[in-house]
C-alpha cells in the first residue's frame, strides 16, 4: 500500500474520533497502525532477502 493511503485512513479516523469524542482511541489506533506497518515492512524485507539468497 502507498503511504498516502495511510494518511487518508488517519484523516478519516481523526475526523471520526473528533466527532465522537474518542481522541485517546485515535491516538492508540495510530500507535497500533504504526506498529503494524513496521511489522509488515520488516516481513517484506525478510521475504525479499530470503528470495535473493536462494
C-alpha positions as CSV (number, residue, x, y, z in Angstrom):
1,X,0.0,0.0,0.0
2,X,1.2,3.5,-0.7
3,X,2.0,5.8,2.2
4,X,-0.6,8.4,1.1
5,X,-3.3,5.8,1.7
6,X,-2.2,5.6,5.3
7,X,-2.6,9.4,5.5
8,X,-6.1,9.1,4.2
9,X,-7.0,6.5,6.8
10,X,-5.5,8.6,9.5
11,X,-7.6,11.7,8.4
12,X,-10.8,9.6,8.3
13,X,-10.1,8.2,11.8
14,X,-9.2,11.7,13.1
15,X,-12.5,13.2,11.8
16,X,-14.5,10.3,13.2
17,X,-12.8,10.4,16.6
18,X,-13.2,14.2,16.8
19,X,-17.0,14.0,16.3
20,X,-17.4,11.1,18.7
21,X,-15.0,12.5,21.3
22,X,-12.7,9.5,21.3
23,X,-9.4,11.3,20.9
24,X,-7.5,8.8,23.1
25,X,-8.8,5.9,21.0
26,X,-7.5,7.7,17.9
27,X,-4.0,8.1,19.4
28,X,-3.9,4.4,20.4
29,X,-5.1,3.3,17.0
30,X,-2.3,5.4,15.5
31,X,0.3,3.6,17.6
32,X,-1.2,0.2,16.6
33,X,-1.2,1.3,12.9
34,X,2.5,2.4,13.1
35,X,3.4,-0.9,14.8
36,X,1.6,-3.0,12.1
37,X,3.2,-1.0,9.3
38,X,6.7,-1.6,10.8
39,X,6.0,-5.3,11.2
40,X,4.7,-5.5,7.6
41,X,7.8,-3.7,6.2
42,X,10.1,-6.0,8.2
43,X,8.4,-9.1,7.0
44,X,8.6,-7.9,3.4
45,X,12.3,-7.3,3.8
46,X,12.9,-10.7,5.3
47,X,11.0,-12.4,2.4
48,X,12.9,-10.3,-0.2
49,X,16.2,-11.2,1.5
50,X,15.2,-14.9,1.6
51,X,14.3,-14.9,-2.1
52,X,17.6,-13.4,-3.2
53,X,19.6,-16.0,-1.2
54,X,18.0,-19.0,-3.0
